[in-house]
Amino acid sequence: MADFPKKLEFKLLERSNSDALRELQAVSKKVDFVSNDYLGMARNEEVFHGAHKLLVERGIIQNGATGSRLLSGNGQLYMEAESILCDYYTAEAALIFNSGYDANIGFFASIPQRTDVVFYDEYIHASIRDGIQMGNAKSYKFKHNDFKDLVSVIDRQKSSNNPNTEYYVVTEAVFSMDGDSPDISGLVSICNDQNCRLVIDEAHLIRGLGNSQLDVTKTDAAKDVLFARIVTFGKAMGIQGAVILGSDQLKTYLVNFARSFVYTTALPPMSIAAIVLAHQISSSNQGKEHKKLLNRNIKCFNDEVSALGLQNIFIPSTSAIHCGIIPGNDIVKKTAATLQKHGFDIRPILAPTIPEGQERLRFCLHSYNTPHEIKEVLSILANAINREIHV
Ligand SMILES: Cc1ncc(COP(=O)(O)O)c(C=O)c1O
């Protein structure tokens, strides 16, 4: 085997020295506060068996897509699934990608052009940053959820650009590393005032939790500015893949220019059948029941954080993602290890994934967590914090 280059070895050593070396761990049997399977859909038997039944009934006895959607991979089920997604998400057109990562790099590398400008929230997901970097447009960040800052960043750029410039504003409906959300209708009104096109990554938005203010399609004024939404299926839907929602023209453009769509084998029919079933179950009575349980757990978590006086650590959130800031890779890893020792699967989020000083424990809540588990894990956390960092 060839030598591993010294300069790469050095980079690994640097990671290790800063306590930030990423390592693969086997999936644990601990209480799940880490997965994105917010509604338990990844293990849902109706989705599993229903997807299989759908394929058998259609005579689709096929393991792989056999090629890109532009060649041999575009089975009838793909088009049906996209039509179902248009109805479910209230969109004119839908284009399925193999993952949210692929969707974001495909979109941001191909849509904003050389003379265009993208304004992005500083906490935007890595896949969006990567996509922007692959493209030719200029990009500027604004402070997290800070619209005053957004307007001043826009004003600064607008004075220096040519009249052909298109402006895009991109944010997340629920931030993956903070669990908080922007004021969507405020953002819509800024985009209207400033003539910007709005793009929203809805990866962590779970519809039906009483959070309709986060669904941009419910804001009337959005119709003139909403350009695209990216929804991923690996989180609350419990499966795999993603969709970009927008106009028919946007879809045609992406089919032609989004390289992560064009130059890859399409998702297998099993995944497409699972996408259909997961959306059916999610809007069924069973899906509503899971959402009710998740809402109960979110409330229980927030009540317990207050009861234990941990509000100064946790970022306020009414989503399924709750983050406790414990600065320093070393200390946050130690605190996570304490919780792990007690049987709870909670992972530390370390720098450089997030900025130094913002290291955190990220709790993902699920419909299948129990109030008892939530109370216990937070009580152990409160004790560990008192012992280890004396806040
Ligand atoms: C906000 C956001 N967008 C996109 C992605 C990528 O989605 P996927 O896991 O389907 O590649 C993620 C996943 O972590 C995410 O959190």
The ligand as an SDF file (V2000), in Angstrom:
LIG
                    3D

 16 16  0  0  0  0  0  0  0  0999 V2000
  -30.0450   21.7850    7.4410 C   0  0  0  0  0  0  0  0  0  0  0  0
  -29.5740   20.5740    6.7050 C   0  0  0  0  0  0  0  0  0  0  0  0
  -29.5770   20.6000    5.3650 N   0  0  0  0  0  0  0  0  0  0  0  0
  -29.1560   19.5500    4.6520 C   0  0  0  0  0  0  0  0  0  0  0  0
  -28.6950   18.4020    5.2720 C   0  0  0  0  0  0  0  0  0  0  0  0
  -28.2310   17.2550    4.4400 C   0  0  0  0  0  0  0  0  0  0  0  0
  -29.2400   16.3010    4.3460 O   0  0  0  0  0  0  0  0  0  0  0  0
  -28.9190   14.7750    4.0620 P   0  0  0  0  0  0  0  0  0  0  0  0
  -28.5770   14.1520    5.3800 O   0  0  0  0  0  0  0  0  0  0  0  0
  -30.1530   14.2290    3.4540 O   0  0  0  0  0  0  0  0  0  0  0  0
  -27.7510   14.7410    3.1240 O   0  0  0  0  0  0  0  0  0  0  0  0
  -28.7020   18.3200    6.6580 C   0  0  0  0  0  0  0  0  0  0  0  0
  -28.2250   17.0930    7.3250 C   0  0  0  0  0  0  0  0  0  0  0  0
  -27.5640   17.0740    8.2970 O   0  0  0  0  0  0  0  0  0  0  0  0
  -29.1400   19.4360    7.4010 C   0  0  0  0  0  0  0  0  0  0  0  0
  -29.1360   19.4200    8.7350 O   0  0  0  0  0  0  0  0  0  0  0  0
  1  2  1  0
  2  3  1  0
  2 15  2  0
  3  4  2  0
  4  5  1  0
  5  6  1  0
  5 12  2  0
  6  7  1  0
  7  8  1  0
  8  9  2  0
  8 10  1  0
  8 11  1  0
 12 13  1  0
 12 15  1  0
 13 14  2  0
 15 16  1  0
M  END
$$$$
